[in-house]
């Protein structure tokens, strides 16, 4: 992990964002185990560097189309933790007044156009936002986050083709965590790098280490600059790994088919621990500074969890309110 040449504040911001995502997801898992949330959650633990690096290259006016594994995207964009946690528990103080829950969480005030329970469903939405930006002649860009499985969907190829043909300011970020539910992407594609699909549309495609926040940031920064300059879309493949199963109730026994130590090997690449170690090795921050950040994050998560638990559920008579924009 390269940390030389970066401002200390930027690196510490990266660290705090990734740690906040990790702790938010761990708290969400605790809510699930306590039976306090309806349905399931698809946790982002292990993938924190992707959202953090990509969103670090954006400005406040840009757009994001998110996935069913979208909590990290919102946090990396600076979404309100209280509203997020309340939405997870279906409370009326949540971003969607408790009607979206984990899989449909959104933060329109941060340019998050919604998480999506349909695999690949967010891709044309983000592409449409990019078309809107071009039509209105703004310098906004749009990010379509998607999983490796969604890169095999028709919506992905149709959207990329449209964006390439019309030079839309859209960046397609494939979070390749190897599995689409239990399907190993290596068994259902004929290429080790999904980014090579960019060649079919004559646009840039790059594969980066998705466990390295600065590597992701550099790739995203270049793609964003191209998009803002009117040079069209880019495909970024971030090779990463989800520590949990597909959702909180998935034991993920399918991982052992390829390697008995696969999860443990990937966990050694923990993007949070490795950034901290790299910064301390270069004397860019002290142990006390990291302890302060860690204490602040713990306090923020505890406060958000308390806010969510103490909030009220929406009233029955509100069931049909705010259904349409």
RATA-V20904 format. One record per pair of residues at least 6 apart in sequence whose C-alpha atoms are under 6 Angstrom apart, sorted by the first residue. I is the first residue (numbers start at 1). J is the second residue. If there is no record, write none. Layout:
i: {I/I}
j: {J/J}
This chain:
i: {18/20/21/22/25/37/41/41/41/42/42/45/45/46/46/46/47/49/49/50/51/51/52/53/53/53/54/54/55/57/62/62/62/63/63/64/64/64/64/65/65/65/65/66/66/66/66/67/67/68/68/68/68/70/81/82/83/83/84/85/86/86/86/87/87/87/87/88/88/90/90/91/91/91/92/92/92/103/104/104/105/105/106/106/106/119/120/123/124/126/126/130/130/130/130/131/133/139/141/141/142/143/143/144/145/146/146/147/147/147/148/148/149/167/168/169/169/169/170/171/171/172/173/173/174/175/176/176/176/177/177/177/178/178/179/181/195/195/195/195/198/204/205/205/205/206/207/207/207/208/209/209/210/210/210/211/211/212/223/245/245}
j: {48/297/72/45/43/89/102/247/248/69/247/242/243/241/242/243/240/211/213/210/73/76/76/213/216/217/217/220/76/221/140/141/142/111/142/112/113/142/143/113/122/126/144/114/115/122/145/115/116/103/115/116/117/115/304/304/94/95/94/308/93/94/308/94/95/98/101/101/102/98/101/98/312/313/98/313/314/117/115/116/114/115/112/114/115/150/150/144/159/142/144/142/168/169/170/168/140/228/169/170/170/170/171/172/173/174/175/174/175/176/174/176/180/232/232/227/232/233/233/233/234/235/236/237/237/238/238/239/240/240/241/242/184/185/185/246/205/206/207/237/205/234/234/235/236/236/236/237/238/238/238/239/238/239/240/240/271/271/234/251/252}
